[in-house]
Amino acid sequence: MAHDHSAHSVHHIVPGFGADRAAHYDAQAALSLAGVQAMYELVASAMTSRLDGQQDASLLAVGLGTGMELVPYLRFDVPGWRFTGIDPSAAMLDVARKRLETEGLLSRTHIHVGELKSLPEGPPFDGAQMMGILHHVEGDAARLELLREVARRLKPGAPLVIGCRVGKDPVLTDVEFRRLRAHGIPKEELDHRRKLFDAKVTPIESDAALAGMLEQAGFTTPKPLFVSLQFKVFLTQSRTASQG
């Protein structure tokens, strides 16, 4: 049975991720990130590959959003896996709850409204994924704190799949917005989106910067899994005692 645990100390109306956006988030993501469904399938491929043979694995999804990223696990014959999805936006998780119920995943998903640090303590997880979150966290210190909290919640050697925006190349940004224009987004809305992007999105500086941050947080050298322009996905794992 699925459970909901709300952290009353956090604000559940997250700026930019309220009910209005939650209802349309998946359609927006499909336009903003070319290949988003293939990306989610590769995330599940990586996780099931690293945990192959574990029939009752526990997976932490940091920033679950609308729950779309868990749906591909239905293809990978892991009926005993249990999921814990957290997100500070109650509106996004409302969408996730409905989706996961429709897909038959809600009964084995624990949903928590809040930030990762507010998740009650429990047994360490066998694996984790954190997609599209790190570039919304302001400042390297806060990003490192989040990554360390993820590492703290994992078993030694547990895989982590992390996806975020890396770099801010104006040429590639133009490519992104030209694609949106081709899909019928009006110029006025594109101008608005570009202003929001410039003001609110701070990508990780480079692949090397992300690798260094992961190392400081207790993870191994990341392996690239997926790239869609400036959105990149990597596979890493929490270090074991022998790895230092």
Secondary structure, DSSP 8 states (H G I E B T S, - for coil): --EEEE-TTS-SS-TT-SHHHHTTHHHHHHHHSTTHHHHHHHHHHHHHHHTTT-TT-EEEEET-TTSGGGGGGGGGT-TT-EEEEEES-HHHHHHHHHHHHHHT-GGGEEEEES-GGGS---S-BSEEEEES-GGGS-SHHHHHHHHHHHHHTB-TT-EEEEEEEB---HHHHHHHHHHHHHTT--HHHHHHHHHHHHHH---BS-HHHHHHHHHHHTB---EEEEEETTEEEEEEEB--GGG-
